[in-house]
Amino acid sequence: MTTQTETTEYHYVTTIQMPGALINTRDGILTVPAGFTRAAAFKYLMDQLQDEYQTQISVLYFAFEPNQL
């Protein structure tokens, strides 16, 4: 028997700044299970950026909206 988990697709845009005034803006799609919070999504995405850049990052902008009009 297969149990289907309900998910929602979100589009995010984030701008971060790193030491040396380097700024990076990116966007993408994040599909999350029912009950996932905005705070959990933010932490998940920031942890990925922190792992990628291996340096201190400051968030300048963050948007997280359902990817459906």
PLY file of the C-alpha trace (Angstrom):
ply
format ascii 1.0
element vertex 69
property float x
property float y
property float z
element edge 68
property int vertex1
property int vertex2
end_header
0.00 0.00 0.00
1.41 3.40 -1.00
0.75 6.45 1.15
0.77 9.72 -0.72
2.14 12.74 1.14
0.66 16.09 0.23
3.25 18.64 -0.85
3.25 22.27 -1.90
5.62 23.88 -4.38
7.09 27.28 -3.45
9.16 29.76 -5.40
11.87 31.53 -3.42
14.17 34.47 -4.07
17.02 35.28 -1.74
19.84 37.80 -1.77
22.79 37.26 0.52
25.95 39.20 1.23
29.28 37.64 2.10
32.50 39.16 3.47
34.17 41.48 1.00
30.76 42.90 -0.02
30.11 40.01 -2.43
26.38 39.80 -3.13
24.52 36.83 -4.61
20.85 36.63 -5.60
19.24 33.35 -6.58
15.84 31.84 -6.98
14.43 28.37 -7.20
11.60 26.00 -6.43
11.30 24.17 -3.12
8.68 21.46 -2.71
7.77 20.92 0.93
5.52 18.44 2.74
2.31 19.51 4.45
3.03 21.08 7.82
6.46 22.43 6.82
6.86 25.97 8.14
8.23 29.10 6.51
10.90 29.24 9.25
11.96 25.65 8.49
12.16 26.45 4.77
14.28 29.54 5.48
16.66 27.55 7.71
16.90 24.76 5.12
17.78 27.18 2.31
20.24 29.22 4.42
21.96 26.03 5.62
22.47 25.05 1.97
24.00 28.44 1.16
26.19 28.32 4.26
27.46 24.87 3.25
28.07 26.04 -0.32
30.00 29.21 0.52
31.68 28.08 3.77
31.71 31.65 5.07
29.52 33.98 7.08
26.46 35.15 5.15
23.99 37.95 5.80
20.50 37.81 4.33
19.51 41.00 2.53
16.26 39.72 1.02
14.09 36.61 1.27
10.76 35.89 -0.45
8.91 32.58 -0.25
5.55 32.28 -2.00
3.38 29.44 -3.32
4.36 28.72 -6.92
0.85 28.90 -8.23
-1.03 31.92 -9.53
0 1
1 2
2 3
3 4
4 5
5 6
6 7
7 8
8 9
9 10
10 11
11 12
12 13
13 14
14 15
15 16
16 17
17 18
18 19
19 20
20 21
21 22
22 23
23 24
24 25
25 26
26 27
27 28
28 29
29 30
30 31
31 32
32 33
33 34
34 35
35 36
36 37
37 38
38 39
39 40
40 41
41 42
42 43
43 44
44 45
45 46
46 47
47 48
48 49
49 50
50 51
51 52
52 53
53 54
54 55
55 56
56 57
57 58
58 59
59 60
60 61
61 62
62 63
63 64
64 65
65 66
66 67
67 68
